Amino acid sequence: MIQYLKQVGVFLKDEYLTDLDAGKAFELLTGYSQNTLRQDLGKFYQFENKENLKRLHQTFSQVIHLIEAQQK
């Protein structure tokens, strides 16, 4: 997920946002340890499978739906 957010400009480029910093941010958002998250950031490709991508798409679709509902 972080890779996609970086690609669309939600997160700063690598020279401004280290994996450690991203781990700290996601620790606050998720409650998972920053060390666990930081270590997993480098392995994002291992989680890029059809089922996980489908779930990620569903999650973002729900967020988009909530945003669109607020605009009405």
N, C-alpha and C positions, 0 to 999 in steps of 0.2 A: 504494500500500500504506500509506503513512504516513497518508493521509487516513482510511482505514478504522481504523487503529490509534488515531488521535485520536478518532474517533467512538465507539469502544467504551471509551474511557478508559484505554488503555494509555499514551498520551502525554499530557502536560499540555496544557492549553488554550493557544492562541496567545499570550496575554499572558504566559505563563510559559515557553514554548518557542519560540524564534525559529527561522526556517528555518536560520540559521547553526548554531545549537546542534544541531538535528536532523541537519544535514549532517555535523557532527563525529561525532555518535554513529554514523551509518550508515557513515562512513568507517572507523571502527574495526571495524564489523561486516562490511563488504563489501570493504574495501581500495580502493574507489573514492575519488577526491579529493573532499574536502568541498566544494570550490568547484563541481565538476561536479554533485554531488548537490544542493547548495543551490540552484543555478540551475534544476535540473530539478524541484525541489519545487513551484515555482510553476506548472509546466506539467503537473501530474499528469493533468489532464483530457485531454491529448493522447494519453496512453497507455491511456485507459480504452476499450478496444475489446473485442469479444467474445472474441477469442483470448487477450488478456492477462488478462482477467477469469477465463477458464476456467483458465489456468495458475495464477493466484493462488489460485483455489478449490482446485485440486489440491494446491498447496503447503500451504495451511492444513489441508486434510484429512489430509495426511501427518503434520503436526505433531500434530493431534488424535489420530490413530491411535497415535503414539508415546506421548503422554500417557496415553491409555487403557490401553495395554499396561503402563505403569509402575504403574498403579493395581491391577492384578490380583495 
